[in-house]
Amino acid sequence: MIDPDGARAGGGQDVQPEVELKLDLEPERVNAFLDWAGLPPDHAVDRLQAVYFDTPDRDLARRGFSLRIRRSGRRRIQTVKAGGKGSAGLFSRDEWEMPVRGGTPLLDDRTPVATVLGERTALIAPAFSVEVERRTWRIVEGDAAIELVLDRGMIRADGREEPVCEIELELKAGDPSALFALARRIDGEVPVRPAVLTKSERGYRLCDAPPPFFRAEPLALDPATSIEGAFLQIMAAALRHYRLNEALLFDHYRPEALHQARVAVRRLRTALTLFAPLLAKADARAFQAELRWLAHSLGDARDLDVLLPRLAPDDPQRPIIEQAQAAAHRRVLQGLHSARVRMLLIDLVAWLAARPIRRKGAKPAAHFAAARLGKYRRRIARRGKHLARLTDEARHAVRKDAKKLRYGAEFFAGLFDRKRHRRRRKAFIDRLARLQEELGALNDLANAPATLARYGMTANFSPVEREALLAAAARAQENFADLRGFWRP
């Protein structure tokens, strides 16, 4: 997930890599954290004020950069960071840092900003500000030395504000596993979760209306990416997808955010399945089991969210389902707040940081991806024949394979980026998505009677609807089966 190896040079200035584990801490838990016996008595306290800059069209953010001037006392430091997306708690970024005299950025050849923006550099202006109190401790345990930082304060943009409260752990010496051992000890005192948003990302989000949910972000793997690099990027993106929607659910239950959280869990499980030949079987099985449990714990609420719109407003069963839905929503939030979920997230990040791919052959990821995608395409073509005649269970198996293939196609898309690949890829994913959608509708219909039966009720759906969905799914299967894999020469 993170490559902390050596620095790269940029603009004639050495670039120092920064690697740290970030954890979100609930603001109301700060005092409990400060009372933790594991904190050394001596620590430094600073007050930091930072202004972030960009063009009105956010050209820097769109290109993956952030630019800030941070003031601590009378000292001002300008920092440009590249590649700032958090990989589920772990951050690795290139930085260009220099002292400045005032509050106006210096954008000469010592930073990449002028090269990146060209003439639009002249449009740079303040975008938002961050003010935090920073407490810093140094923790030494055996051979490990860790800098622990607590930042708490406020982000402000366009008259809106949002609290920030996060812990940063940076390894100064020793084995990286010490970071995660310390994170688990902290969680034993106060609940923490891997952070996925940088302060700059949070500032930019504050400038806009809050979204009701987050879809999976496009993943652009470079064609030269190694198999290990592809796996780490895919898993990091899926963890980020999950955490963004989990955070929305903590703030307010949203059915679509729950759905996207479940999609993220499925994407994690799909990645583990696709890369299974290269992973330690015991590790893959253990994480699959925990992710399956997490998905199941969210399933009842999702089933009821899907079922309720099917019931007419005057259906006498509707009040019962609404009560059951509210109870399921409460159970979801209780489960997400559990130590089991937090440890699953921290353990996943720790496992990925330890580079779990076992067989690191010389072949590029594209060879591996083509073989795995081809396997699932052939399986769907074989199992999906005569789709309308299959049992509900058999169709559900085809649906699960379609999900794996679709997520895999999205994961590996960047590995096959020639013009012919892009043209075929769009048609492939579009038709596969349609097949998945039709099979999903059939599965929802098939699950509805069992969901109602749990509450002592019966289904009253028209058989005509089922026949129409079967016909649509069969057509989608035939249209998909006609396509060749976009990854083929």
C-alpha positions in Angstrom: 0.0 0.0 0.0 2.9 2.3 0.7 6.3 2.5 -0.8 8.5 4.4 1.7 11.7 3.8 -0.3 14.1 6.6 -1.1 13.4 10.2 -2.0 13.0 11.5 -5.5 14.3 14.9 -6.7 12.0 17.7 -7.8 12.8 21.1 -9.2 16.4 20.9 -8.2 15.6 20.3 -4.5 15.7 17.0 -2.6 12.3 15.6 -1.8 11.9 13.9 1.5 9.4 11.1 1.7 6.9 11.2 4.6 5.3 8.0 5.9 2.9 8.0 8.8 -0.1 6.1 10.2 -3.0 8.4 10.8 -5.9 7.6 13.1 -9.2 9.4 13.5 -10.2 10.1 17.1 -13.6 11.4 18.1 -13.3 14.9 19.6 -15.2 14.0 22.7 -12.6 11.3 23.5 -9.7 13.6 23.6 -9.6 14.0 27.4 -9.7 10.2 27.8 -6.8 9.9 25.4 -4.8 12.6 27.3 -5.4 10.6 30.5 -4.0 7.4 29.0 -1.1 6.1 31.1 0.8 5.1 27.9 1.6 8.7 27.2 5.0 10.0 28.5 4.7 13.0 30.8 6.9 15.2 28.7 5.5 16.6 25.4 5.7 19.7 23.2 2.7 21.9 22.5 2.4 24.1 19.4 -0.4 26.1 17.9 -0.4 25.9 14.1 -2.2 28.0 11.6 -2.2 27.0 8.0 -3.7 28.6 4.9 -4.2 26.4 1.8 -4.0 27.9 -1.7 -5.4 26.9 -5.1 -7.0 28.4 -8.2 -10.7 29.1 -8.3 -11.1 25.9 -10.4 -8.9 23.9 -8.0 -6.3 23.1 -10.6 -3.8 22.0 -8.0 -6.2 19.6 -6.2 -7.2 18.0 -9.5 -3.6 17.3 -10.3 -3.0 15.7 -6.9 -1.1 18.6 -5.2 -1.7 20.7 -2.1 0.0 24.1 -1.3 0.0 25.6 2.2 1.7 28.2 4.3 1.8 27.1 8.0 2.6 29.5 10.8 4.0 28.5 14.2 4.8 31.5 16.3 6.7 33.9 14.1 7.9 31.1 11.7 6.2 30.5 8.4 6.8 27.4 6.3 5.5 26.8 2.8 4.9 23.2 1.9 3.8 21.6 -1.4 2.7 18.0 -1.2 2.1 15.5 -4.0 0.0 12.4 -4.0 -1.8 13.2 -0.7 -4.6 10.6 -0.7 -4.5 8.5 2.4 -4.3 4.8 1.9 -6.5 3.8 4.8 -4.4 5.4 7.5 -1.0 5.3 5.8 0.3 8.3 4.0 3.3 8.6 1.7 3.9 11.9 0.0 6.6 13.9 -1.7 7.2 17.3 -0.2 8.8 20.6 -1.2 9.3 22.7 1.9 10.9 26.1 2.5 10.6 29.0 4.9 8.8 32.1 3.7 8.6 35.7 5.1 4.9 36.5 4.6 1.5 35.0 3.7 2.1 34.9 -0.1 3.3 31.7 -1.7 6.7 31.6 -3.4 6.2 29.6 -6.6 9.6 29.6 -8.3 11.6 26.7 -9.6 12.0 25.3 -6.1 8.5 23.8 -6.3 6.6 22.0 -9.1 3.6 24.4 -8.9 4.6 26.7 -11.8 5.4 23.7 -14.0 2.1 22.0 -13.2 -0.1 25.1 -13.6 1.7 27.2 -16.2 0.0 30.6 -16.7 -2.7 29.6 -14.2 -0.2 30.0 -11.4 -1.2 33.6 -11.3 -4.7 32.6 -10.2 -3.5 31.1 -6.9 -5.4 32.4 -3.9 -6.4 31.3 -0.4 -8.9 28.4 -0.4 -9.4 27.4 3.3 -7.6 27.5 6.6 -6.7 25.0 9.3 -6.0 25.9 12.9 -4.8 23.2 15.3 -3.2 22.7 18.7 -0.5 20.1 18.2 0.8 18.0 21.0 3.9 15.8 20.3 5.3 12.9 22.3 8.2 10.6 21.7 7.6 7.0 22.6 10.4 4.5 22.8 9.6 0.8 23.2 12.5 -1.6 22.7 14.2 -0.9 19.4 11.3 1.3 18.2 11.1 5.0 18.4 7.8 6.6 17.4 6.7 10.2 17.3 3.1 10.5 18.4 1.2 13.7 17.4 -2.3 14.7 18.5 -3.9 17.4 16.3 -7.2 19.0 17.3 -8.7 22.2 16.0 -10.9 23.5 13.2 -11.0 23.7 9.4 -12.7 26.7 8.0 -13.9 27.5 4.4 -16.4 29.9 3.0 -18.0 30.5 6.4 -18.3 26.8 7.2 -16.2 25.0 9.8 -15.5 21.4 10.8 -13.6 20.0 13.7 -10.4 18.1 13.1 -9.1 15.5 15.7 -6.5 13.0 14.6 -3.5 11.1 15.9 -0.4 10.7 13.8 2.2 8.0 14.4 5.5 8.3 12.6 8.2 5.6 12.9 11.6 7.1 13.6 13.4 3.9 14.2 12.7 0.2 14.5 10.2 -2.3 12.9 7.1 -0.8 11.3 5.0 -3.3 13.2 5.6 -1.1 16.2 3.2 1.5 14.7 0.3 -0.9 14.7 1.1 -2.4 18.1 0.9 1.2 19.4 -2.3 1.8 17.5 -3.9 -1.3 19.0 -2.9 -0.1 22.5 -4.4 3.3 21.9 -7.6 1.7 20.7 -7.7 -0.3 23.9 -8.0 3.1 25.7 -10.1 5.1 23.2 -11.7 4.0 19.9 -9.6 5.0 16.8 -9.9 4.2 13.1 -7.5 4.5 10.2 -7.9 8.0 8.7 -8.3 8.3 4.9 -8.6 12.0 4.4 -5.8 14.5 4.6 -6.5 17.9 6.1 -6.3 19.4 2.6 -8.9 16.9 1.3 -11.2 17.7 4.2 -10.8 21.4 3.5 -11.7 21.0 -0.1 -14.7 18.9 0.8 -15.8 21.6 3.3 -16.0 24.0 0.4 -18.8 21.9 -1.2 -22.1 20.5 0.1 -21.6 17.2 1.9 -22.3 14.2 -0.4 -25.0 11.6 0.7 -22.6 8.8 -0.2 -19.2 8.0 -1.9 -18.8 5.8 -4.9 -15.6 3.9 -5.5 -13.0 6.3 -7.0 -11.5 5.5 -10.3 -8.3 3.5 -10.0 -5.7 4.3 -12.6 -3.0 1.6 -12.5 0.0 2.3 -14.6 0.6 -0.4 -17.3 4.1 -0.9 -15.8 2.7 -1.6 -12.3 4.0 -4.7 -10.6 1.6 -7.4 -9.3 2.4 -6.4 -5.7 1.9 -2.7 -6.5 -1.5 -3.4 -8.1 -2.7 -5.4 -5.1 -1.7 -2.7 -2.6 -3.3 0.1 -4.6 -6.5 -1.8 -5.1 -6.9 -2.7 -1.4 -6.0 0.8 -0.3 -8.7 2.3 -2.6 -11.3 -0.2 -1.4 -10.5 0.6 2.3 -10.7 4.3 1.6 -14.1 3.7 -0.1 -15.4 1.9 3.0 -14.1 4.4 5.5 -15.6 7.4 3.7 -19.1 5.8 3.7 -18.7 4.5 7.3 -17.9 8.1 8.4 -21.2 9.3 6.7 -23.1 6.6 8.5 -21.7 7.7 11.9 -23.0 11.2 11.2 -26.4 10.1 9.9 -27.8 6.9 8.5 -28.1 7.0 4.8 -29.3 3.9 2.8 -27.1 4.6 -0.1 -24.0 5.1 2.1 -24.7 1.7 3.7 -25.0 0.2 0.2 -21.7 1.8 -0.8 -20.0 0.5 2.4 -21.2 -3.0 1.5 -19.9 -2.5 -2.1 -16.5 -1.5 -0.6 -16.5 -4.7 1.5 -17.3 -6.7 -1.6 -14.5 -5.0 -3.5 -12.1 -5.9 -0.7 -13.2 -9.5 -0.8 -13.0 -9.6 -4.6 -9.4 -8.3 -4.5 -8.5 -11.0 -2.0 -10.1 -13.6 -4.3 -8.4 -12.4 -7.4 -5.0 -12.3 -5.8 -5.6 -15.5 -3.7 -2.9 -17.5 -5.6 -0.2 -15.1 -4.4 -1.4 -14.7 -0.8 -0.8 -16.8 2.3 -3.9 -19.0 2.5 -4.3 -18.5 6.3 -4.2 -14.7 6.0 -6.6 -14.6 3.1 -9.1 -16.9 4.8 -8.9 -15.0 8.0 -9.6 -11.6 6.4 -12.3 -13.1 4.1 -14.1 -14.5 7.2 -14.0 -11.1 9.0 -15.1 -9.2 5.9 -17.9 -11.7 5.3 -19.1 -11.1 8.9 -19.0 -7.4 8.3 -21.0 -7.6 5.1 -23.5 -9.9 6.8 -23.9 -7.5 9.7 -25.0 -4.8 7.2 -27.2 -7.1 5.2 -30.4 -7.0 7.2 -30.6 -3.2 7.0 -29.9 -3.3 3.3 -32.6 -5.9 2.6 -35.1 -3.8 4.4 -34.0 -0.6 2.7 -34.6 -2.4 -0.7 -37.8 -4.0 0.4 -39.6 -1.0 1.8 -40.0 0.9 -1.5 -41.6 -2.2 -3.0 -44.5 -1.9 -0.5 -47.4 0.4 -1.4 -47.9 3.4 1.0 -51.2 1.8 2.3 -49.9 -1.7 2.6 -50.8 -2.9 6.1 -47.4 -4.6 6.4 -45.5 -1.3 5.9 -45.5 0.0 9.5 -44.1 -3.3 10.7 -41.3 -3.2 8.1 -40.6 0.5 9.0 -40.2 -0.5 12.7 -37.9 -3.4 11.7 -35.9 -1.1 9.4 -35.3 1.5 12.2 -34.2 -1.3 14.5 -31.8 -2.7 11.8 -30.4 0.8 11.3 -29.6 1.0 15.1 -27.9 -2.4 14.9 -25.8 -1.3 12.0 -24.4 1.7 13.9 -23.8 -0.4 17.0 -21.9 -2.9 14.9 -19.8 -0.3 13.1 -18.8 1.2 16.5 -17.6 -2.2 17.7 -14.0 -3.0 18.6 -14.2 -5.9 16.1 -14.7 -3.6 13.2 -12.0 -1.2 14.3 -9.5 -4.1 14.8 -10.4 -5.5 11.4 -9.5 -2.2 9.8 -6.2 -1.7 11.7 -5.2 -5.4 11.1 -5.9 -5.0 7.4 -3.7 -1.8 7.2 -0.9 -3.6 9.1 -1.1 -6.6 6.9 -0.9 -4.5 3.7 2.0 -2.5 5.1 3.9 -5.8 5.6 3.7 -6.5 1.8 1.7 -9.7 1.8 2.3 -10.8 -1.8 4.4 -14.0 -1.5 5.5 -14.8 -5.0 7.0 -11.7 -6.6 7.6 -12.9 -10.2 9.1 -10.7 -12.9 5.9 -10.7 -15.0 4.0 -7.4 -15.0 0.6 -7.2 -13.4 -1.2 -7.1 -16.8 -0.3 -10.8 -17.5 -1.7 -11.8 -14.1 -4.8 -9.7 -14.5 -5.6 -11.1 -18.0 -5.5 -14.6 -16.7 -7.7 -13.9 -13.7 -10.3 -11.9 -15.7 -10.4 -14.5 -18.4 -11.1 -17.2 -15.8 -14.2 -15.4 -14.6 -15.4 -14.4 -18.0 -15.4 -18.1 -19.1 -17.1 -19.1 -15.9 -20.0 -16.6 -16.4 -20.4 -17.7 -20.0 -20.6 -21.3 -19.0 -22.7 -21.0 -15.9 -25.0 -18.4 -17.3 -26.3 -20.4 -20.3 -30.1 -20.8 -20.3 -30.2 -18.2 -17.5 -34.0 -18.2 -17.3 -34.1 -22.0 -16.5 -31.6 -21.8 -13.6 -32.6 -22.0 -10.0 -32.5 -18.9 -7.9 -29.3 -20.2 -6.2 -27.6 -20.9 -9.5 -28.5 -17.4 -10.8 -27.1 -16.0 -7.6 -23.8 -17.8 -8.2 -23.7 -16.2 -11.7 -24.4 -12.8 -10.1 -21.5 -13.2 -7.7 -19.2 -14.1 -10.5 -20.4 -11.1 -12.4 -19.6 -8.8 -9.5 -16.1 -10.2 -9.2 -15.5 -9.8 -12.9 -16.9 -6.2 -13.0 -14.8 -5.1 -10.0 -11.8 -6.9 -11.4 -12.3 -5.1 -14.8 -12.5 -1.8 -12.9 -9.4 -2.6 -10.8 -7.3 -3.6 -13.8 -8.6 -1.1 -16.4 -5.5 1.0 -16.3 -3.2 -1.9 -17.1 -4.8 -2.1 -20.6 -4.9 1.4 -21.7 -4.3 1.4 -25.5 -7.0 2.8 -27.7 -8.3 -0.6 -28.7 -8.5 -1.6 -25.1 -10.3 1.5 -24.0 -13.0 1.1 -26.7 -13.7 -2.5 -25.9 -13.4 -1.9 -22.1 -16.3 0.5 -22.0 -18.6 -1.8 -23.9 -17.5 -4.8 -21.7 -18.1 -3.0 -18.4 -21.4 -1.5 -19.6 -22.8 -4.8 -20.6 -21.5 -6.5 -17.5 -23.0 -3.8 -15.3 -26.3 -4.3 -17.0 -26.1 -8.1 -16.4 -25.2 -7.5 -12.8 -28.1 -5.0 -12.4 -30.7 -7.4 -13.8 -29.4 -10.3 -11.7 -29.4 -8.0 -8.7 -33.1 -7.1 -9.2 -33.9 -10.8 -9.5 -32.0 -11.5 -6.3 -33.8 -8.7 -4.4 -37.1 -10.2 -5.6 -36.0 -13.7 -4.5 -34.9 -12.5 -1.1 -38.1 -10.5 -0.4 -40.3 -13.4 0.8 -37.6 -14.6 3.2 -37.2 -11.0 4.6 -40.9 -10.7 5.1 -41.2 -14.1 6.6 -38.7 -13.1 9.4 -41.4 -10.7 10.5 -44.4 -13.0 10.1 -45.5 -11.6 6.8 -46.0 -12.9 3.3 -44.9 -11.6 -0.1 -47.6 -10.4 -2.6 -45.6 -9.7 -5.7 -46.8 -10.2 -9.2 -45.3 -13.2 -11.1 -45.4 -11.0 -14.2 -42.6 -8.9 -12.6 -40.5 -12.0 -12.1 -40.9 -13.1 -15.7 -40.0 -9.7 -17.0 -36.9 -9.6 -14.9 -35.9 -13.1 -16.0 -36.3 -12.1 -19.7 -34.3 -8.9 -19.2 -31.5 -10.9 -17.4 -31.4 -13.5 -20.1 -31.0 -10.8 -22.8 -28.3 -9.1 -20.8 -26.4 -12.4 -20.5 -26.6 -13.0 -24.2 -25.4 -9.5 -25.0 -22.5 -10.0 -22.6 -21.5 -13.4 -23.9 -21.0 -12.0 -27.4 -18.1 -9.8 -26.2 -14.5 -10.8 -26.1 -12.3 -9.7 -23.2 -11.1 -6.2 -23.5 -7.6 -7.3 -22.2 -7.0 -9.5 -25.2 -4.6 -8.3 -28.0 
